Amino acid sequence: MRAAIILAIQSDFVTRADVKKLFGSSVRNWRSSLGISQEELAERAGLHRTYISDVERGARNVSLTSIEKLARALQVSASTLLSQLNGAPSDKATAALLFADEWLDILMVEDEANDVELTLAALKSANITNHIHVVRDGAAALDYLFCTGAYAHRQRSDRHQMILLDLNLPKVSGLEVLERIKADSRMRSIPVVVLTASRHDRDIAISKELGAAAYIVKPVDFQNLSEVSLQLRLQWALLGPGLPLDA
């Protein structure tokens, strides 16, 4: 399985090695605060001791599953365990990388061809290399997500995708699509970023109430995409092809 990355666009440059070392330091610090050994942490998390040692040395690519296991074993939330990654220093604006182990797609639901083109360009500028599937109306989005109609051949799974969702859609509105997503137990954790024509759109408040993670005012560009990435921090599960696998 190809490796994934959790990406958060930040104002400082962080290399892959930096991120692994920062994460390892976070695990080591929390383990020390509990007064437990690497062996005990490994037993609590259901992982090998050598795996824990490699993680703490910054020599191991870490899967999303392993992050969750480590967080539970250390009695903290995954976000708390990852929070130390936000302070890495350096000299250029770019993305912070943390390796995971699933192939994740981005679904873009947008009916305006120009907005699709601009959004794809912004994602490319942000070094986001996931497969991006575009549908042009709300009905097609629901078919894609629920594996019905033209997408009946797809297999539903528990893996997370990110959804870029325009609110003003033909056939089925963006708000109805969002409501359907958040009403489904297997989909409600998928981060949905709403695309809207105005920062003062009255539907933004409704979107937040329904569970949207953030919103972007169109046209999407690198700047407003970066602002949203900072809000979401390490919650966007995005892919980087060709990265080493988690052992």
Secondary structure, DSSP 8 states (H G I E B T S, - for coil): ---EEEEEEESS---HHHHHHHHHHHHHHHHHHHT--HHHHHHHHT--HHHHHHHHTT-----HHHHHHHHHHTTS-HHHHHGGGGG---SS-EEEEEEES----EEEE---HHHHHHHHHHHHHTT--S-EEEESSHHHHHHHHHT-GGGTTS---S---EEEEESS-SSS-HHHHHHHHHHSTTTTTS-EEEEES-TT-THHHHHHHHT--EEEESS--HHHHHHHHHHHGGG-EEE-TT-----
